[in-house]
Amino acid sequence: DADVTQTPRNRITKTGKRIMLECSQTKGHDRMYWYRQDPGLGLRLIYYSFDVKDINKGEISDGYSVSRQAQAKFSLSLESAIPNQTALYFCATSHMGEREQFFGPGTRLTVL
Amino acid sequence: GENVEQHPSTLSVQEGDSAVIKCTYSDSASNYFPWYKQELGKRPQLIIDIRSNVGEKKDQRIAVTLNKTAKHFSLHITETQPEDSAVYFCAASISSNTGKLIFGQGTTLQVKP
């Protein structure tokens, strides 16, 4: 079945470290999104991309960067991780012209 | 920008009772309102959505209503079952071109057997 996958699923890192979260999809969707989930705050959009080379900031992009290396891959980087970036991170995809978003399984990131 | 408020943050009901979750949005240009369900340890999944040209939509035990004048929409679950226990998120979207969704804060629904 076509799916959205994320690696790693869990990661513990230290303050100041650079970390990359990867998202891959086999759905053939052109749009990809990165969200973070915090208790009581819901899902907040970090960055989104319509196609390779297209990058757009979301609600909370400070401290994050992204790369869309191919249509099927969208990576999220934390250049210098800080403890308040501890959260559950979700990648999602959608097809142009359709509004349903399909989420990956999530990456739980802990910054000590 | 768009803002979505969701209430209540937690909701506990007895099996068989109904549950209602409410959301309000700020941008009158919003035209798409989905609801996602996230079971414990799982990914969010779309369960129902409504567009601004429709006032109500039903799918078996779940329904969504939209009041554009008041800028609020609600999720109704009837005859709740333990498997309905999950976190529910509402969202709003202005443009199908961007596909951007602004989510509410989430409601944790517990259905007691």
Interface residues (C-beta under 8 A of the other chain):
Chain A: R31 Y33 Y35 G40 L41 G42 L43 R44 L45 Y48 F50 N56 G58 E59 F90 S94 M96 G97 R99 E100 Q101 F103 G104 P105 G106
Chain B: G1 Q6 S9 Y32 P34 K42 R43 P44 Q45 L46 D49 F89 A91 S93 S96 T98 G99 K100 L101 I102 F103 G104 Q105 G106
